[in-house]
Amino acid sequence: MWSRFLKFTLGYNSNGILMHFAGLIRWLSSNVKRAIFSCNLQFHKRLYLCYLFIIIILGFVLLERSPHNFIREFYPDGFDALSICKQHEYLLGVDREHHIVKALKAVDGKEVAILGKVLVAGDDNEHFKNPSGILCDEQRSRILVSDTGNKRIQVFSISDFSFLKSVKTVEHYSVLALDYENNRIFSILLETPDDRIGSKIRILDAEKLQIQGNPLDVSFSDGSSYERKMFAVDLAVDAKQKKLLVLDFGNARYDIFSLDDLRFEGVRGVPSGFYDYGLPARHPNRPMGIAVDDITGHIAVSDDADMHRIQLFSSRKVESLTNKYLFAPERLAFFKGKLFVTDRDPKTGQKRLNLFGEYN
């Protein structure tokens, strides 16, 4: 009996607190009940053991439901894209529905600036139309906004949020990710301004914001009898590992490309590339956001709706982080070891932004 218990607790590759405690509770329920009713104990002693068993189970439940690393609701309105200005300590957020961009102090959530007019779409330099991507380029002291509905990139100053210039595009750009070392920007191409998922990645020159070569087609063959199509929903650049990470909503995984030659190197998530409910903790079910922690090297992936969790990938393991403050997590951003998460209120459906503590 104990050998089986030790094998479970020490040898099981736990990927989530729920799975671990669920297995432990199953073991306790089978073995403790056998121990209680097979031994020659008086009735009141058996009753005490039952009470102890119930207390242990309740302790596990309360532990799982506790606000694990939750700090607070950082801002009552959620965003559709996030970016961090590390040196200036700004959190930048795009609100696609309201056609605005907001800048908050990352340390306390105080509003610094609003770009655009709330609920007013437009095509002049004071308005946006369905903006869906944002990037803080501190190397050039500027903020880039994918003004998706107007087919352009709007450029603003970090110092005073003043308008600098507008760069027209012939395509609808979404999420933006900066590759400092190679002086380029990646963006997801959308077929229409109302889309949120694309199958190609556009590469831009980071200085002039001009197109570089052909788009990176992330529909590829992985050795099977047919070509897999990617449904890219978010991007992240892992500067330390020199990787481009493309979050694939449709295939429930993220794909890895080398920044040196943009060669496909593999996936993490569902190896087969098939979307499936009820996958184990190491696989995302409905991934919506991805971010890289420059401090720890962890890669965070939000798992929307049904799983209510954040998955934390490292070189050795995968952790599933769940609590009552996660309902439908989407976009993510790391700041000094802490994690910003855009989410929705389970009762009202209203977007919100939460801040979680260190996951080191």
N, C-alpha and C positions, 0 to 999 in steps of 0.2 A: 504493500500500500504506500509506504513512504517513498519507495524507489520510484513509483509512478508519479507521486507528487513532486519530487525533486526533478525528475525528468521534465515535467511540465513547466515548473517555475524557472529552471535554469537553462533548459534546452530549447524552449519555445521561442521562436523569433517574434517577439511581440511588436506589433506595429500600431497599437492603440490601447489606451487604458480600458476602454469598454471591452474589447476582445479578451484582454488579459483577465479582468475581473469576472467576466462571464464564465471563462473556463474554470477559474478558481472557485466560483460559487457552485458550478456543476459538480466539481470534485467534492466540495464540502457537503453539498446536499446528499450525495450518494454515500460517502464514507462516514460522515458524522452521524447520520441517521442509523446506519448499520451499527456504529459503535455504541450509540445510546441505547438501542433496543435489544442488542444482543448480549450486552453485559448484564451482570446481576447487580443492578442498582435499585435503591428504593425509589418510589414514585416521585417524591419531591426532588431528589437529586437529578433524576431524568428531566424533570420540569426545568430545573435551573440550567441544565445543559442546553435545553431548547431555547430558553431565554437568551443565553450567551450566543447561540448560533444566530438568532434573529438580530441581536445587536451588531454582530459582525457584518451581516448582510446590509443592514441599514447604514453602517459606517461606510461601506463601499459605495452605496448609492449617493450618500451625501458628499463623499469625496468627488465623485464624478460630476455632480451637479453644482459643485462650488464654482465661484467665478475664477476659474483657472487663469491666472495672469491677467485678468481683465482689470484695466485701470479706470476707464470711464467712457461714456459716450462723448466723443471729442467734439462733434459738431452735429447739430440736429438734421442737417441736410447732407445727403450722400453725394458722391461724385461718380462719374462714368469713367474717369481716368485720373491717375495720380502721378505726381512727380515731386521729388525732394530736391531743394536747393541746400546742399549740406553746409556750405560756408555761410550762407545768409540765414540758415535755419528756417526756411520757408517750406510749407507744404502747399503745393499747387494742385488744384482740382478743377476738372471740367464738368460742368453740369449741362449735359446735352439737351435735356428737355427744356431747360430755362434759357438756353443760348448764352450762357455766361461762363466766365473763368473766375475763380476765387483764389486769393493768396491768403494763407493763414500762418501765424507763427507756430512752428512745429512744437515748441516747448509748452505753450499754454493755450493754443487754439484761438487766439485773438485775431480778428479779421484785419488784414493789412490793406487789401485792395480788391476791387471788383472790376473786371474787364467785361465790356458788353452791357446790354440793357436787359434786365430781367423780363423774360417772356416776350421779348421783342426781337424777332429775327430781322437781319438786314445784310446788305452787301457792301456797306461803306466801312471805313476803318474804325468805327466806333461800335460796330455790331458783329455778331457771329450768326451763323445758321447751322445748327446741329453740330457744334464742335465735338470731336470725339477723341482727340489725342493731345497730349501736352508733354513738353520736355524742357527741363531746366539745363541750359548750356552755360555753366559758370565759367568755363574756359574763355568764352566770348562774351560774357556778361549779358546774356539775352535769354528770353523765354520764347519758345516756339509753340504755336497752337495750330493743330490741324483743324482748319475751318472747313469741315467736310462738305457741308451743303453748298459752299461757295467755291469749291475746288481751288483752295489756296492755303498757304501757310502764312499765318500772321506772326510778326516778330516784334517783341516788346523788350524794353530795357529792364534788367533785374533791379537796378538801383532805384528807379522811380516809377516803374511800370508804364512808362510813356511808349507810345507807338513809334516803331522804327521803320518798318517797311512791310510790304505785302508781296509775296511771291506766288504768282499764279501757277496752277498745275492743270494738267489735262485729265487728272484722275482724282478719285475720291480717296484721300488718305485717312487712316484711322490712327491707331496707336503708334507712338514714336519711341525709338530706342537709340541711344547714342553710343557709337564705338569711337572713343576718344583716340585710341592709338592709331587707328587706320583712317581717321578723319572722315567718318561717314555716318549716315543716319539710316536706320531701317524703319520702314513703315508698312503696315498691312494695307493692301489694296482692297477696296470695296467696289462692288459693281454698281451699287446705288447708295446715295447718302443715308438711306434708312437701314442699310445692312449693318450688322455688327461682326460678321465673320467673313473672312476672305481666304483664298487659296494661293495667293501670291504675295511676295514680299518685295517692295520697291526699295532700291538702294539709292541714296542721295548723297551728293557731296556736302559735307557738314558746313563748309564755309559759304558756298554760293547757293546751296539748296537746289542744285541742278541734278537731273537724273544721271546716274552712272550705269551704263550698260543695260542689259535686259533684266527684268525682274527675276528674283529668286523664286522659281517654281517649286513649291513644296508638295506637289503631287508627284510621287516617285514610286518606283518599284523596289520592293525589299526582298526580292528573290522568289516571291510567290507568282502565281500564274496570272495575276492581274495587277494593275497599277492602283495604288491607294491614293485617295484624294484627301488632302489635309483641310481642316476647317480651323484656320488660325484665328484665335480670338485675342491673344495677347503676346507680347514680346518682352524679352529681357536680355541684357548683355552681361555675361559673367566675365569681367575684365581680367580677373586673376587667372582663370582657367582658359581664357581666350576662346569663349564659346558664345554662340548665338543660340538662345533658347526660344523656341516657337511653341506656344501652348496650343495644342490641338484639341478643341472641344469635341469634335465629332468622333475622334478615335481614342478619347480618354487617356491622354498622355501628353508629354512634351517631347519635342524632337530637338536634337542637338546638332548644330553645325559648327564647323571650325571657322573662327574669324580670319585665319590666315588665308584659306583658299575657298571658304564657303562650302566645303565638302560635308555631306551628310555623314554623321558619325554614329548615330544610334538613337534610341528612345529610352525614356523612363516612364513607367506607368504600365499600361496594358501591352504586353509584348506582341500580341496578335493584332493589335490595332482595331479591335472590335469594341464598340460601345456595349456595355452590359451593366445592368443593375446588380446590386448585391455582391460587388467585388470585394475582396479582402482589403485590409487597411492600406496595403502598400500601393493600391491602384486608385487613382482618382476616378470618380464616376461622371461628374459633370464639371470639369475644370473651367474656371472663368477668369482667373487672374494668376500671374506669376511674378515673383520678385526675388532678387538675389541680395543677401545680406553681405556687404563687403567686409564686415568684421569677422563673422564666423564662417562664411562660405556657404551657409545654408541656403537652400532654394525652397521658397514657400509657394505652395499652390493652393488656391481656394477651391473647395469642392461644394458647389452650389446646391441649394434646395434639399434634396433627399438625404444627404450625408451630414450637412451642417457642420463642416469641419475645415480646418486648415491642415494640409499635409506639409511636413517639413522634411525635405530630402537632404541627406548628407552623403558623404562618400561611402559610409558604412551601413546606414540604416535609414528607415523611414518612420517618422512618428506621425500619428494622427491626433490632432489637438481639437478637442470638442468641449463645449460648455453651453450653458443656457443663453449666452450672449451671442452665439453664432447661429444664425438662421439661414440666410442665403448669401454667404460671403462671395464677393466678386473681386474687385480690384485691391491690390496690396502695395504697400511701400514700407521699406525699412528706414528707421531713423535712430541712430545710436543704439542699436540692439533691440529697439522696440518696433512694434509692427502696427501700422495703420491698416484697417480693413473697412472697405465699404460694404454695407449690408442693407437688409430691409427688416423693418419691424414686422414680426410674425402676425400681429393683430391688425395693423393698419396698412401694411404694405409700403409705408413711407420709407424712402431711402434714409440712411444714417451712416455716420462715420464713427467707428470705434477704435480705441487705442488699447493695445495689449502689451503686457510687460515683456521682459527679456526672456528669450527662448534659448539662451546659450547652453 
